């Protein structure tokens, strides 16, 4: 390495490698949840979280998973073709979204109807627009 290379690298800040996302096994999650459930004194859960390097949001998410029964069947997400359960979940999600959007459409149409009636009452509508022709 030349002196010039040494000087260039001496001024560069250290580049940290990209951190990898931590992955927790279902067994680890169960063990931590059981331990947090046994905490009765103030500050014990905080100490547990600090010791394990976790956030309170981890516990919240894991508790929800436990209540939904997901920790028993929890496994890392697999790549490739989705299973039938995944497709059914997506269909349910899309149906809910469709219902929500239908409700918003009905609400928007009601608002438009009210605006039309108000403009007629105030005399803001011309005869051309009433007959359906636009200016």
N, C-alpha and C positions, 0 to 999 in steps of 0.2 A: 504494500500500500504506500503510495507516495505521500509526501508532506501535504500536498494540496488536498488529496482525498481525506487525510486525517483532519485538516482544518474544516473541510466541508461537513464531515460527520460530527465534529465536535460542536458545531452550532445547531445541528438538527436536534429537535426535541425527540426524546425517545418515543418511538411509535409502539404503542401497545397492540398486541394481537387482538383481534375482534373476540369479545367475550362470547362464550357459548351459553345458550339458554339452559338453565338447570332443569333436569327432569327428575321427578320424584316418583318412586314406585308406589303402588297402592298400599303395600305393606308399610312403607315408611309413613305415608299419610295417616293410615290407621293408627300407627303407634303414636305419632305426634298428637292426633286428636284425642286418643285415650289419655295421654299424659296431660293434655290441656284440660280435659274434663275433670281430672283429679285435683286441679289447682283450686284451692279454696281461699288462700290468703291474697290480699292485694299485692300486686307486683309479681306474682309467681308466673303468670302467663307472659308478661313482658320479659322476665328472665329467661323463660323457655325459648321465646322467639329470638332473643339476642344470642343465646347459646347455640341455637341451630342456624342462625343467620337467615331467619324467615321474617316475613311481614305479616301483619294482622290480616291482610287481604287473603293470604294463603289459607289461614284458618277459616275465614268466612267462606271461601270457595270450596274448600274441602268439606266443610260442614254441610253445605248445600248438596254436594255430590253424595255425601253419606246419606242424607235424608232422602235423596232420589234413588238410592240404591246403586249408584254408579261406581262406588269404590269396590264393590264385590266383583263387578265385571270390567273394571277399569283396565285398559291395556293401551299401550301407545298407539296413536293413530297410524293406520297402515296406508301405504300408498297403493294406487291401483284402483280397480273397479270397486265402486261402493256396494255394500251389501244391501239387501232388500230393506232392512230397517232404516238405513241412511236415506234411501229414496223415499220411503214413507214419511220420514220426518221432514224432508224437504217439501213434499206435497202438502203436508199439514201447514208448514210455515207459509208456503205460497198461497194457500187458501185463506189463511188469516190475513195476509197482506192484501189479498184481493177484496176481502170483506171490508177491511179498513179503508181501502181506496174507493170502494163503492159508496161507503157512508160519506166520505169527503166529497165525492161527486154529487151525491144527492143534496148535501148541504150547499155546495157551490151553486147548483141549479136553483135551489130555493132562494138564495141571495140574489141571483140574477133576476128571478121572477119579481122579487120585492123591488129591486132597482127599476125594472121596467114599469111596474105599477106606479111607483113614486114619480118617475119622470113623466108619465101620462098625467098624473094629478097636478103636477106643477106646470104642465103645458110645455115640457121640453122636447116632446116627441112630435115630429112632423108627420104629415099624412103619408109621405113616401115611406118612412121607416115603419109605419103601422102596417102598410100593405106588404112589407117584406122586402122592398127594394132598398138598397143602400145607396147613399149619395156618393 
